[in-house]
Amino acid sequence: MQRSGAERVAMGGDMFSMARRIMTASLEAQGYRGMELRKQIFLRTYGTDFTPEALGKICRALFQIGH
């Protein structure tokens, strides 16, 4: 069965949401909370997409701390 473009986008969004819920539960089980939890979610999701220098700038801007 072929799916429309809209259905494929919706499926991708659902999969991303589920992955984020699993990641959040794992990080919370490790004791992460609040801003540090958000930082860890960001790093796990997008950490390999940027150079270390860019990642440091982004983390300082978003989280007011270094990575």
C-alpha positions in Angstrom: 0.0 0.0 0.0 1.4 3.4 -1.0 1.1 6.3 1.3 0.7 9.9 0.3 3.4 12.5 1.0 1.3 13.9 3.9 1.0 10.4 5.4 4.7 9.8 5.2 5.5 13.2 6.8 3.0 12.3 9.6 4.6 8.9 10.1 8.1 10.6 10.3 6.8 13.0 12.9 5.3 10.2 14.9 8.5 8.3 14.8 10.5 11.3 15.9 8.1 12.0 18.8 8.4 8.4 20.0 12.2 8.4 19.8 12.2 11.7 21.8 9.9 10.1 24.5 12.2 7.1 24.8 15.3 9.3 25.0 13.6 11.5 27.6 12.6 8.5 29.7 16.2 7.2 29.5 17.7 10.5 30.5 15.3 11.0 33.4 16.1 7.5 34.6 19.8 8.7 34.7 18.8 11.7 36.9 18.7 14.5 34.3 16.1 17.2 35.0 15.2 20.7 33.8 17.6 22.6 31.7 20.2 19.8 31.8 17.6 17.3 30.5 16.9 19.7 27.6 20.5 20.1 26.9 21.1 16.3 26.8 18.1 15.8 24.5 19.5 18.5 22.2 23.0 17.0 22.2 21.7 13.5 21.5 19.4 14.7 18.7 21.6 17.2 17.0 25.1 16.9 18.5 26.8 15.3 15.4 25.3 17.8 13.0 27.6 20.7 14.1 31.3 21.3 14.6 32.4 21.4 18.2 32.8 25.2 18.0 29.3 25.7 16.6 27.9 23.3 19.1 29.5 25.3 21.9 28.0 28.5 20.6 24.5 27.0 20.2 24.6 25.5 23.7 25.7 28.8 25.3 22.9 30.6 23.4 20.2 28.1 24.2 21.2 27.0 27.7 23.5 29.8 28.9 26.2 27.2 29.6 28.9 25.5 27.6 28.7 22.0 26.4 
